[in-house]
Amino acid sequence: MAQKLYKPLLIDSIKASTNLPKQRFVGFDGGICVAGAKALGICDVETDADQQAPIGVIGILLVEAGGTITQGTAITSDASGRAIVALEAQKINGYAQDAASAEGEIIRIVRGI
């Protein structure tokens, strides 16, 4: 499998309120982003609770897909912090730069545009 290009333009940190998996959306409370909510960004590395987690806020970021995604679609978070296609009432957390054919694939999204 080819490495995907990763270009974070802004990395911030937040105190993890729970164990955070790598490449999942993180909420403003330091926990895993809830379904359809606005995310602070994407956790860059696995982080234990009460530790500072590096969060990719803006740029071309890697995130785990929660299902089938078409390139160019608006992305939001599922209940596990994975990327899914955003419905009309959900908050947009980026746009898919890659397609995903199944749950668990790592895709690039563009945040901050």
C-alpha positions as CSV (number, residue, x, y, z in Angstrom):
1,M,0.0,0.0,0.0
2,A,1.4,3.4,-1.0
3,Q,2.0,6.0,1.7
4,K,-0.5,8.9,1.5
5,L,0.7,12.5,1.4
6,Y,0.2,14.2,4.8
7,K,0.6,18.0,5.0
8,P,-0.5,19.4,8.3
9,L,-0.4,23.2,8.3
10,L,-1.4,23.7,11.9
11,I,-0.9,21.2,14.8
12,D,-2.3,22.2,18.2
13,S,-2.6,20.2,21.4
14,I,-5.4,19.5,23.8
15,K,-5.5,17.5,27.1
16,A,-7.1,14.2,26.2
17,S,-10.2,13.5,28.3
18,T,-10.1,9.8,27.3
19,N,-7.7,7.5,25.4
20,L,-7.6,8.9,21.8
21,P,-6.9,6.6,18.9
22,K,-4.7,7.9,16.1
23,Q,-6.4,9.3,13.0
24,R,-9.8,9.9,14.5
25,F,-11.7,13.2,14.9
26,V,-11.3,14.9,18.4
27,G,-13.9,17.2,19.9
28,F,-13.3,20.5,21.6
29,D,-13.6,18.7,25.0
30,G,-10.5,16.5,24.3
31,G,-12.6,13.4,23.7
32,I,-13.6,11.5,20.6
33,C,-15.8,13.7,18.5
34,V,-19.5,12.7,18.6
35,A,-21.5,11.9,15.5
36,G,-22.2,14.8,13.3
37,A,-20.5,17.4,15.5
38,K,-17.8,20.0,14.7
39,A,-14.3,18.6,15.5
40,L,-11.3,20.5,16.7
41,G,-9.2,18.3,14.4
42,I,-7.7,14.9,14.0
43,C,-5.5,13.1,16.6
44,D,-2.0,12.7,15.2
45,V,-0.8,9.8,17.5
46,E,-2.4,7.5,20.0
47,T,-2.7,9.4,23.2
48,D,-3.6,8.3,26.7
49,A,-6.2,10.1,28.8
50,D,-4.8,13.2,30.7
51,Q,-1.9,13.5,28.3
52,Q,-1.4,16.3,25.7
53,A,-2.6,15.1,22.3
54,P,-1.3,16.6,19.1
55,I,-4.2,17.6,16.9
56,G,-4.1,18.3,13.2
57,V,-6.3,21.3,12.8
58,I,-5.7,22.6,9.3
59,G,-4.2,21.1,6.2
60,I,-4.2,17.8,4.3
61,L,-4.8,15.3,7.2
62,L,-5.1,11.5,7.5
63,V,-8.3,10.1,9.0
64,E,-9.8,6.6,9.3
65,A,-13.0,6.1,7.2
66,G,-16.2,4.9,8.9
67,G,-17.6,3.6,5.6
68,T,-17.8,4.2,1.9
69,I,-16.7,7.8,0.9
70,T,-16.5,9.4,-2.5
71,Q,-13.7,11.8,-3.4
72,G,-14.7,15.4,-3.0
73,T,-17.6,14.9,-0.6
74,A,-18.1,16.8,2.7
75,I,-17.0,14.8,5.7
76,T,-18.2,14.6,9.3
77,S,-17.6,12.4,12.3
78,D,-19.3,9.2,13.2
79,A,-19.8,8.2,16.9
80,S,-16.3,6.7,16.9
81,G,-14.5,9.7,15.5
82,R,-14.1,8.2,12.0
83,A,-14.8,10.0,8.7
84,I,-18.2,9.6,7.1
85,V,-20.2,11.5,4.5
86,A,-21.9,14.5,6.0
87,L,-25.6,14.8,5.7
88,E,-27.3,18.2,5.4
89,A,-27.8,18.9,9.1
90,Q,-24.3,17.7,10.2
91,K,-21.2,19.8,10.7
92,I,-18.6,19.6,8.0
93,N,-15.1,18.6,9.2
94,G,-13.4,18.6,5.9
95,Y,-13.6,17.3,2.3
96,A,-12.4,13.9,1.1
97,Q,-9.3,14.1,-1.1
98,D,-9.4,10.3,-1.5
99,A,-12.2,7.8,-1.9
100,A,-12.8,4.9,0.6
101,S,-14.4,1.7,-0.4
102,A,-14.8,0.3,3.2
103,E,-14.6,1.1,6.9
104,G,-11.1,1.2,8.3
105,E,-9.3,2.7,5.3
106,I,-7.1,5.7,5.9
107,I,-8.0,8.6,3.6
108,R,-6.8,12.2,3.2
109,I,-9.1,15.0,3.9
110,V,-8.6,18.7,3.4
111,R,-9.5,20.9,6.4
112,G,-9.6,24.7,6.6
113,I,-11.0,25.5,3.1
